[in-house]
Structure formats: structure tokens, C-alpha cells
Amino acid sequence: MTTAVDQKDKPHQRLVLDQTAINEAASQSLDDGAVTPGYGPWRDDIVELLNGALATELVCVLRYKRHYFTANGVASPAIADEFLVHANEESAHADKIAERIVQLGGEPDFNPKTLQERSHAGYDESTELQAMVRANLVAERIAIETYRQMIALIGDKDPTTRRMLEEILTDEEEHADELKDWLGH
């Protein structure tokens, strides 16, 4: 077993930047903007993953908006207000994702004809309040698992995208907790 004393006696490897590699990466393919060669072969895969997430967020906006406008019942005003808050937050997520796709040199796919088939979560036309809450909770749980898998896949291949997805994941987990609290009300 290595002790703290043993570690102190060992020389450590210095963390030093490779300035030559930095200069080469900075001067190649200037038309790529922020996308340097360090992104490697994963950029297209990441853009594809992000377009799937974009479709999911857009479908979630539509589902939450429908539920906001059609919710009825004794508890509906408070729950409907929460649906609207979630719709707006999902819209902000979609904007962040689309912006990142563009930064990576891709094109965000807003095509309404294929939106549903590209989305990980479904649309819902429930008319009963608890069914709406349940459908939204299921969709949030799908988003949570999708983002967790994306974060694991991307790892250190694209730290900027990973951080953005981690922030979105935090919001999705909060949404799921809020919806869970509304079940049974």
C-alpha cells in the first residue's frame, strides 16, 4: 500500500501543454470555427445524437403546451402552470442544443415531418389530468436516461457538449421530481 510519505518521495509528471500541437490545431481548417482537429472522428456522431435530443425537446415542448392548454379539474391551474414552466424550459434546452449543433458545424434538424420519429419521447393527447402528469413523467424519465447515455458516450470526446448535457440532465431530473409529486393529487 502506498502512503502519503511514499507519494511525496516520488517525482511527479508535470502537466505541460504541447504548444506545437496547439498552434497546428489553431491554424488548420479555419472555416471550422470552434471545431478543432481534437474533436476527431466523433463530431458527426455527436451532431446526430444532438439532433435526436433536439427532436425530443421539441416534442416535449409540444406535449407540455398541449397539456397546459387542455388541463382541467380541481388541481389543474397549479399543474397547468407547471406544464407551461416545463414547456418553456424544454424550449430553452432545444435552443441550447441547436446552438451547439451549429457550433459543431452541423445543421439542427427542425423538420416537422420527421420530428416524432426522431424523438426519444412520445407526444401525448391525454385528456385526464393524472394521465397528463404520468405521460410527462414517463417522457422526463426517457430524457433522463437518454441524456445519461449520451453523457457516457461523449465522455471526454467533447467536454463542452458533455457539460451542456449535464446541465440539461439536472433540469430534467428536477422536472421528474416535480411531476412525481403531482401524481395522486
C-alpha positions as CSV (number, residue, x, y, z in Angstrom):
1,M,0.0,0.0,0.0
2,T,1.3,3.4,-0.9
3,T,1.3,6.0,1.8
4,A,1.3,9.8,1.6
5,V,5.0,9.7,2.6
6,D,5.8,7.3,-0.4
7,Q,4.0,9.6,-2.8
8,K,6.0,12.6,-1.6
9,D,9.2,10.9,-2.4
10,K,8.2,10.0,-6.0
11,P,8.9,12.6,-8.7
12,H,5.6,13.7,-10.3
13,Q,4.9,14.1,-14.0
14,R,4.4,17.8,-14.8
15,L,1.3,18.9,-16.7
16,V,2.7,20.7,-19.7
17,L,0.8,21.8,-22.8
18,D,2.0,20.8,-26.2
19,Q,2.3,24.3,-27.8
20,T,3.2,22.9,-31.2
21,A,0.0,20.8,-31.3
22,I,-2.0,23.8,-30.2
23,N,-0.6,26.0,-32.9
24,E,-1.2,23.4,-35.6
25,A,-4.8,22.8,-34.4
26,A,-5.4,26.5,-34.4
27,S,-4.1,27.2,-37.9
28,Q,-5.8,24.2,-39.7
29,S,-9.2,24.4,-41.2
30,L,-10.1,27.9,-40.0
31,D,-13.6,27.6,-41.7
32,D,-14.5,25.0,-39.0
33,G,-14.6,27.8,-36.3
34,A,-14.5,26.2,-32.8
35,V,-14.2,22.7,-34.2
36,T,-10.5,21.8,-34.0
37,P,-8.9,18.5,-35.1
38,G,-9.1,17.4,-31.5
39,Y,-12.8,16.6,-32.0
40,G,-11.6,13.7,-34.1
41,P,-14.0,11.4,-35.9
42,W,-16.8,11.8,-33.3
43,R,-18.2,15.2,-34.4
44,D,-20.7,13.8,-36.9
45,D,-21.9,11.2,-34.3
46,I,-22.3,13.9,-31.7
47,V,-24.3,16.1,-34.1
48,E,-26.5,13.1,-34.8
49,L,-27.0,12.4,-31.1
50,L,-27.8,16.1,-30.5
51,N,-30.3,16.2,-33.3
52,G,-32.1,13.3,-31.6
53,A,-32.1,15.3,-28.4
54,L,-33.3,18.3,-30.2
55,A,-36.3,16.4,-31.6
56,T,-37.1,15.1,-28.2
57,E,-37.0,18.5,-26.6
58,L,-39.3,19.9,-29.3
59,V,-41.8,17.1,-28.9
60,C,-41.7,17.7,-25.2
61,V,-42.5,21.4,-25.7
62,L,-45.5,20.5,-27.9
63,R,-46.7,17.9,-25.4
64,Y,-46.4,20.2,-22.4
65,K,-48.1,23.1,-24.3
66,R,-51.0,20.9,-25.2
67,H,-51.3,19.8,-21.6
68,Y,-51.1,23.4,-20.4
69,F,-54.0,24.4,-22.6
70,T,-56.2,21.4,-22.1
71,A,-55.7,20.6,-18.4
72,N,-58.9,20.7,-16.3
73,G,-60.0,19.7,-12.9
74,V,-59.7,21.0,-9.3
75,A,-55.9,20.8,-9.3
76,S,-55.5,21.8,-12.9
77,P,-54.5,25.5,-12.5
78,A,-51.4,24.8,-10.5
79,I,-50.4,21.8,-12.5
80,A,-51.1,23.5,-15.8
81,D,-48.8,26.4,-14.7
82,E,-46.1,23.8,-14.1
83,F,-46.7,22.3,-17.5
84,L,-46.1,25.8,-19.0
85,V,-42.9,26.3,-17.0
86,H,-41.6,22.9,-18.2
87,A,-42.5,23.8,-21.8
88,N,-40.5,26.9,-21.6
89,E,-37.5,25.1,-20.1
90,E,-37.7,22.4,-22.7
91,S,-37.7,25.2,-25.4
92,A,-34.6,26.7,-23.8
93,H,-32.9,23.2,-23.9
94,A,-33.8,22.9,-27.6
95,D,-32.2,26.3,-28.3
96,K,-29.0,25.4,-26.5
97,I,-28.8,22.1,-28.4
98,A,-29.5,23.7,-31.7
99,E,-26.8,26.3,-31.0
100,R,-24.3,23.6,-30.1
101,I,-25.1,21.7,-33.3
102,V,-24.3,24.9,-35.3
103,Q,-21.0,25.4,-33.3
104,L,-20.0,21.9,-34.3
105,G,-20.6,22.7,-37.9
106,G,-23.8,20.7,-38.2
107,E,-27.3,21.7,-39.1
108,P,-30.1,21.5,-36.5
109,D,-33.0,19.4,-37.8
110,F,-36.3,21.1,-37.1
111,N,-38.2,19.2,-39.8
112,P,-41.7,18.8,-38.5
113,K,-42.3,15.8,-40.9
114,T,-39.8,13.6,-39.1
115,L,-39.9,15.2,-35.6
116,Q,-41.9,12.5,-33.9
117,E,-39.9,9.6,-35.4
118,R,-36.6,11.2,-34.3
119,S,-37.8,12.0,-30.8
120,H,-36.9,9.6,-28.0
121,A,-40.1,10.6,-26.1
122,G,-43.6,10.5,-27.4
123,Y,-46.4,13.0,-27.8
124,D,-49.5,12.6,-25.7
125,E,-53.1,13.5,-26.2
126,S,-54.4,12.6,-22.7
127,T,-57.5,14.5,-21.5
128,E,-57.4,13.4,-17.9
129,L,-55.0,15.4,-15.6
130,Q,-53.3,12.5,-13.9
131,A,-52.7,10.8,-17.3
132,M,-51.1,14.0,-18.5
133,V,-48.8,14.1,-15.4
134,R,-47.9,10.4,-15.9
135,A,-47.2,10.9,-19.6
136,N,-44.9,13.8,-18.8
137,L,-43.2,11.9,-16.1
138,V,-42.5,8.9,-18.4
139,A,-41.1,11.4,-21.0
140,E,-38.9,13.0,-18.5
141,R,-37.6,9.6,-17.4
142,I,-36.9,8.8,-21.1
143,A,-35.0,12.1,-21.4
144,I,-33.0,11.4,-18.2
145,E,-31.9,8.0,-19.4
146,T,-31.2,9.3,-22.9
147,Y,-29.0,12.2,-21.6
148,R,-27.2,9.8,-19.2
149,Q,-26.3,7.6,-22.1
150,M,-25.2,10.5,-24.3
151,I,-23.0,11.9,-21.5
152,A,-21.4,8.5,-21.1
153,L,-20.9,8.0,-24.8
154,I,-19.4,11.5,-25.3
155,G,-17.2,11.3,-22.2
156,D,-14.1,13.4,-22.9
157,K,-14.6,13.5,-26.7
158,D,-16.4,16.8,-26.4
159,P,-16.3,18.4,-22.9
160,T,-18.4,21.4,-24.0
161,T,-21.3,19.3,-25.2
162,R,-21.0,17.0,-22.2
163,R,-21.3,19.9,-19.8
164,M,-24.3,21.3,-21.6
165,L,-26.0,17.8,-21.5
166,E,-25.2,17.6,-17.8
167,E,-26.9,20.9,-17.2
168,I,-29.9,19.8,-19.2
169,L,-30.0,16.5,-17.3
170,T,-30.1,18.4,-14.0
171,D,-33.3,20.2,-15.2
172,E,-34.9,17.0,-16.5
173,E,-34.3,15.3,-13.1
174,E,-35.9,18.3,-11.4
175,H,-38.9,18.1,-13.8
176,A,-39.3,14.4,-13.0
177,D,-39.2,15.0,-9.2
178,E,-41.9,17.8,-9.6
179,L,-44.1,15.6,-11.7
180,K,-43.8,12.7,-9.2
181,D,-45.0,15.0,-6.5
182,W,-48.1,15.8,-8.6
183,L,-49.0,12.1,-9.1
184,G,-52.0,11.3,-6.9
185,H,-53.1,14.9,-6.5
